Amino acid sequence: MKQPENALVEALINTDCEGLCILKIDGMMMVQINESFAKLLVSSTDYLKNKSLQDLQNTSLIKQHLISVVDQMHSQLKNQTFKIKPNAKDCCIHLNYTSVNDNNGNPEYLIVRSTETEDIANCGKDSFLSWNRREADNNINQIINMLPASVVVIRTNDLIVEMINDANLNYWKKTREEVIGLPFLEILPDLADQPFASQLRHVIKTGEMIDIKESPVLFTEANGSIRETFVDYTYQPLSDIHGNRNGVLVMSFEITDRVLARKQLEKYAQELAAAYDLQTNLNDALSKSESRFKYVFQEAPVAIGLLRGRDFILESANSRILEVWGKDENIIGMKLADALPEIKDQPFLGLLQNVLETGIPFKANEIQAFLEHKEGLKELFFNVVYQPVRSSSVDVADILVVATDVSEQVYARKQVEKSEAYYKMLADLVPAKISNALPSGKATFFNRRWLEFSGRSFEELQDLGYFEMIHPADRENFKTGLLESARKGESFVSEIRFKNSEGKYIWHLNNASPILDEKRKVVSWIGSTTDIQWLKKEEQRKNDFIGMVSHEMKTPLTSINLYLQMLHTKAQKSDDLFLQKASEQSLKQVKHMTAMINGFLDVSRLESGKMILEKSDFDIQDLIKEAKLDYSLQYTSHQIQYGEIPSVKINADFGKIAQVLNNLVGNAVKYSESGTQITISAEVIADHVRISVKDEGIGIKPENTAKLFDRYYRVKESSDIAGFGIGLYLCSEIIASHYGKIGVERTETKGSTFYFELKTK
């Protein structure tokens, strides 16, 4: 026979009015069972279906009998009748067995049909036992229903409810039919995540009693709300007649009302304690606040007084207000008009009266007051507030007077204003153009010279902006110089062209000086601008004259140089030693004069802006190589050494850079003794190359280093050495035109090292 899985078969089984169970002999599995038969096993169809009889924790008589029948399937099957009590009533159950064999003739399934009868008299010996048990069960039910506790008996690890009293049913909100014979967690699935099921199994397993107080139990109501309850409960183990633990007697008392009442009482107690603590804290805070107010009132650095009522009675006054009023504590309690009679013809009483009537505070800065002090009537200035203080009736009852003595600030400001007026008057008298500006560059002052020069008013100049008057070609240099001046905190002096009222640009010498605070941060600028247009014209005339004279002198010098060379050659051929020496000295002087004239011409070209750079890419090694050849013939009086010269290219005017190097080497020869060493070296520093000339000459004093590269500057100690102080100036300008750097590393007694740096390719 195949396993009856067909839905029709299953429906027939479930509609059978009698109990029916189909057991698969192999494994004793209940493949089909209806509700009537399930009740005999004190369980449900869903729970028992496809479950083995041997797996059931149930100890019922029918279970044990069915296991015995299956074990003896090889014997002749006999029907049997015996007494059970499946549904709280006595009855006799008659079991009828039918075996179904497989294709080999071996038993495969056992069909068990149960028939219920109430013919107790025909149940034999079992009937008598059943009757006694019925009486006992009835007595037990009556007893547990009389108990004030909730009682339930739970059997096996499946936690099947075997017995329950009415109190427990009411607590669970269930009927007896909804619980008897069903697993505990199937009846109350809400308790799956609560500890009760595990505790019940623990009692069955270990036999230990569990006694719990005030345990919360949560139920989900039909409307989805949570019902929170509290119980005291005891789990006591139960055993069968053989002493095997197979159940738990649960006794519980619902104490929800008591717990909630106690918690509410505790909450009220906490709230009462908190209220008491709050009141205590408020009282302490009020006391401290009053103390602090009195302290602040008395020790405040400002003058504070309280005037009461329409007569302005001085109710309280701190030491500061008494001090500025020139009075002592004896005036407290007096009318203000009596305490300070000198204010009768001053505006204060009227101002106070207005605050009293309108309730609007009065505030004023630097208000003037004349107050009588020991030394006489004093003029004072105050920042003052008259603050109305309202009573419970909303009327103004008092006026709080708060005043700050700002007399010193007012006097100081007036002195500053006086000084500023004096400064502006002086600024208008000097021939220079004077201006002031904020760190942002916005002008705050132009003197009369500026207004006359520009033909504009101060407001127009301020709107136009100082920067806009500068020639476009000079603006970038001016902006860069200002930034550097602000960084160093030093004045920036430059020659700038400014536009006059006729629209012409006039040369000026401009001195922009930063005013610094204690943190060396610029707070303002002072500008002094002097017209040097006439000086520029004179300088141009000078340069033109130097250029003309130098040019006119070069022609005869060239001729003299030629004749002297011819004379020197003739003297060498004739072995005329005197003539040779005289011609050599003359040639040196002509060469020196030619170099001097070339220097003047270079300065003239530089200052007139006619010096043109012819830049090209070349290697530093080529520059030193060419110079080395010239110096070997030109400077035989000194030992010229060469350090390591790296191969690095620059973009520069080869001739001008050679001129700088020649000048530095020439100075080293000029300012050091014959026979001493001069070292020429080069090194790469980041993206620059530095070329250095080191000598063992007379050295340079610290005070001279800053001016060495100024035009026409000469060190006093070297006044006996020929020169006009233009060589280093030319070097500085040539290097600057290449955006390089020139400098000196000095020693006062052991020579110097001059260097210049240029950007590499």
Summary of the structure (lengths in Angstrom):
residues: 761
radius of gyration: 60.7
end to end distance: 103.7
largest distance: 180.3
contacts: 2146
relative contact order: 0.03
helix: 45%
strand: 29%
